[in-house]
Amino acid sequence: MALLEVDEIDTFYGKSHVLHGVSLQVQEGQIVAILGKNGVGKTTTLRSIMGLTPPKNGRISFKGQAIQGKKAFEVAKLGIGFVPEDRAIFPDISVRDNLDIAAKERKDGSRLWGLEKVFEYFPVLETKLGNRGRNLSGGEQQMLTIARTLMGNPELVLLDEPCEGLSPVVVLEIFRLVKSLRENERITILLAEQNVKFCMKSADWGYLLEKGVIKHSASMEVITSDPDIQSKYVAL
């Protein structure tokens, strides 16, 4: 059984039909990428799973339990964490308070992530503990957003456009971080990203999205070796 299963969901913004029968699966320990150009529905897919933009039709299950129709806080309690594209840190409180406010145990009472472990992967945040969120650089804010999500000890992380608006140097740093989390922690991630270069060495599987429809799915090895797929569906 897959950790996450999305089956034929249709999602709307008002009368605008954005997702058309989207289906995907994420196995435990995988990093799966939803790839596509801007405006094709990548973010909407993650928001649908999280309960922020509930689908009108279809089924979403996490660990075999149907979660479509649940509120976002209920989905989070079940063990899904969301790293939004706009980061959504608390700008007027300290880095430490941003982290502490998100800290919680898993449903079974275990706690894999705390401040000490977060600082192993995000050492720059330890040096900025007293700084307000608004005073961090864009890259530091992105790291804080990911770290804050991990403090909630999720079993699945939804990671939305982690490269957006960041310099190539910071993108490389975020890539190394995601790769390290995959290799050392076997963390499960569903990643929405338009830059295939970011995904090619970290993700196991990719779903190619166009105009709200899954057009193709394959291993990232296949996707990265096919220039026709890349030029049609993703940004290079």
Secondary structure, DSSP 8 states (H G I E B T S, - for coil): --SEEEEEEEEEETTEEEEEEEEEEE-TT-EEEEE--TTSSHHHHHHHHHTSS--SEEEEEETTEE-TT--HHHHHHHTEEEE-TT----TTSBHHHHHHTT----TTS-----HHHHHHH-HHHHTTTTSBGGGS-HHHHHHHHHHHHHHT--SEEEEE-TTTT--HHHHHHHHHHHHHIIIII---EEEEESBHHHHTTT-SEEEEEETTEEEEEEEHHHHHT-HHHHHHHSB-
